[in-house]
């Protein structure tokens, strides 16, 4: 499993690289955003570990340009920043996962292996589930011909559900992907935000797209009936 790590903190990069190598990964390390982008285009990698705060080209721009160039290698973004917009922006630009520093090394390894198993299928520009559509680039959500306004967190949750249509997603999976690894609040916040989404994208249109699977989590159905 070949990893490209784009990280400007030299000591952290050295430590993570050593650990990943011990776990069986082959790691190439670059400390500059533009050089990382060029490396990703020149060599085939199984997964990219990408910091956001980088010299010459930040992680958001690296990810965006790779996707624009048709490079769909799975990307795990790594950053010391925290907040609604950071995670939503990362997913909007084509990132596959997100970890906030400081992080558990074993969680990092598990996330990387999961991304490698998933592979790199090309993503659609606009996410669609029945007559519900979400455009990550413009942040435009529509139910049929009607535009729907969502908060950043609601947008991130809906995008995550729409990237996994028909799949039952647990509260834990949702928290890790839409909130972050360091969130230590009540997991009922997921239920609260699912309720917000239903009131905006389902009920006004007579739909039941967002389903509760008792004891397991939530699933987005494409037909919405």
C-alpha positions in Angstrom: 0.0 0.0 0.0 1.6 3.2 -1.2 1.0 6.4 0.6 1.8 10.0 -0.3 2.0 12.2 2.8 2.0 15.9 2.2 2.8 17.5 5.5 5.0 20.5 6.3 5.7 19.6 10.0 8.9 17.7 9.4 9.0 16.0 12.9 5.4 14.9 12.7 5.9 13.7 9.1 9.0 11.7 10.1 7.1 10.1 13.1 4.0 9.2 11.1 6.1 7.9 8.2 8.1 5.6 10.5 4.9 4.3 12.1 3.2 3.7 8.8 6.2 1.9 7.4 6.1 -0.4 10.5 2.5 -1.1 9.6 3.4 -2.2 6.1 2.8 1.0 4.1 5.3 2.4 1.6 5.4 6.1 2.3 6.6 9.1 0.2 6.8 12.4 2.0 6.6 15.9 0.6 6.6 19.1 2.7 5.1 21.5 0.1 1.6 21.7 -1.4 2.6 22.3 -5.0 5.3 19.6 -4.9 2.8 17.3 -3.4 0.3 17.9 -6.2 2.9 17.2 -8.8 4.0 14.0 -7.0 0.4 12.8 -6.8 0.0 13.4 -10.6 3.3 11.7 -11.5 3.0 8.6 -9.4 0.1 6.2 -8.7 -0.7 6.1 -4.9 -3.2 4.1 -3.0 -4.0 7.0 -0.7 -2.9 10.5 0.0 -2.5 11.9 3.6 -2.9 15.7 3.1 -2.4 18.5 5.6 -4.4 21.7 5.1 -1.9 24.3 6.2 0.9 24.0 3.7 3.4 26.3 2.0 2.9 27.4 -1.7 -0.5 25.6 -2.1 -2.8 24.8 0.8 -4.5 21.4 1.2 -7.9 22.6 -0.1 -6.3 23.8 -3.3 -4.2 20.6 -3.7 -7.3 18.5 -3.4 -9.4 20.7 -5.6 -6.8 20.7 -8.4 -6.2 16.9 -8.2 -10.0 16.3 -8.7 -10.2 18.9 -11.5 -7.3 17.0 -13.2 -9.2 13.7 -12.9 -7.1 12.3 -10.1 -9.4 10.4 -7.7 -6.9 8.8 -5.4 -8.5 8.7 -1.9 -7.6 11.7 0.2 -7.5 11.9 4.0 -7.1 15.5 5.2 -5.1 16.1 8.3 -5.3 19.5 10.1 -5.0 21.3 13.4 -8.0 23.4 12.5 -11.5 22.6 13.7 -14.9 23.8 12.9 -18.0 23.3 10.7 -16.7 25.0 7.6 -13.3 23.2 7.6 -14.9 19.7 7.4 -17.6 20.7 5.0 -15.1 22.4 2.7 -12.8 19.4 2.7 -15.7 17.1 1.6 -16.9 19.6 -0.9 -13.5 19.7 -2.6 -13.4 15.9 -2.9 -11.7 14.7 0.2 -12.7 11.3 1.4 -12.0 11.5 5.1 -10.8 14.0 7.8 -8.8 13.9 11.0 -8.1 16.7 13.4 -4.7 16.9 15.2 -3.9 15.5 17.7 -5.1 12.1 16.5 -4.7 8.5 17.5 -2.1 6.8 15.3 -4.1 3.5 15.2 -7.3 5.4 14.1 -5.2 7.0 11.3 -4.0 3.5 10.2 -7.6 2.2 10.3 -8.9 5.1 8.3 -6.1 4.8 5.7 -6.7 1.1 5.2 -10.4 1.7 4.9 -9.8 4.2 2.1 -7.4 1.8 0.3 -10.0 -0.9 0.4 -12.6 1.5 -1.0 -10.4 2.4 -3.9 -10.8 5.5 -6.1 -14.0 5.4 -8.2 -14.7 8.7 -10.0 -17.3 10.8 -8.0 -20.2 12.5 -9.7 -20.1 16.2 -9.8 -23.6 16.5 -8.4 -25.0 14.1 -5.9 -28.5 12.8 -6.7 -31.0 10.7 -4.8 -34.4 10.6 -6.5 -35.4 14.2 -7.1 -33.0 15.4 -4.4 -29.8 16.9 -5.7 -26.7 18.4 -4.0 -24.0 20.3 -5.8 -20.8 20.4 -3.7 -19.2 23.1 -5.8 -22.1 25.6 -5.6 -23.6 24.3 -2.3 -27.0 24.2 -4.1 -29.5 21.8 -2.8 -32.8 21.1 -4.7 -35.8 19.0 -4.1 -37.2 18.8 -7.6 -37.2 22.5 -8.8 -37.3 23.9 -5.3 -34.1 25.2 -3.8 -33.5 24.2 -0.1 -31.4 26.3 2.3 -29.3 24.4 4.8 -26.8 25.4 7.5 -23.1 24.2 7.0 -23.6 21.3 9.4 -26.8 20.2 7.8 -25.2 20.4 4.4 -22.3 18.3 5.6 -24.7 15.7 7.0 -26.8 15.5 3.9 -23.7 15.3 1.7 -22.4 12.4 3.7 -25.8 10.5 3.5 -26.0 11.2 -0.3 -22.4 9.8 -0.8 -23.6 6.5 0.7 -27.2 6.0 -0.8 -29.0 3.1 0.6 -26.3 2.3 3.2 -27.1 2.2 6.9 -24.8 4.7 8.6 -24.3 4.5 12.4 -24.3 7.5 14.7 -20.6 6.8 15.3 -19.8 6.8 11.5 -21.7 10.1 11.1 -20.0 11.8 14.0 -16.5 10.8 12.8 -17.2 12.0 9.3 -19.4 15.0 9.7 -18.2 16.2 13.1 -14.7 15.0 14.0 -12.8 12.4 16.0 -12.4 14.7 18.9 -16.1 15.4 19.4 -17.0 14.2 22.9 -20.5 15.4 23.3 -23.8 13.4 23.2 -24.3 11.3 20.1 -27.9 12.3 20.1 -26.8 15.4 18.3 -27.0 13.2 15.2 -30.6 12.5 15.8 -31.3 16.2 16.3 -29.7 17.1 13.0 -31.4 14.3 11.2 -34.6 15.9 12.4 -33.6 19.3 11.1 -32.9 17.7 7.6 -36.2 15.9 7.5 -38.0 19.2 8.2 -36.3 20.8 5.3 -35.8 18.2 2.6 -38.5 15.6 3.3 -41.7 16.8 5.0 -42.4 19.9 3.0 -42.3 17.7 -0.1 -44.2 14.7 1.2 -41.1 12.6 1.2 -39.5 10.0 3.6 -36.1 9.7 2.1 -34.2 9.8 5.4 -35.1 6.6 7.2 -34.2 5.5 10.8 -33.0 1.9 11.0 -33.7 0.9 14.7 -30.6 0.1 16.6 -28.4 0.6 13.6 -28.5 4.2 12.3 -29.9 6.1 9.3 -30.2 5.5 5.6 -31.0 7.7 2.7 -33.4 6.2 0.2 -33.3 7.4 -3.4 -37.0 7.2 -4.1 -37.9 9.3 -1.1 -41.4 7.9 -1.0 
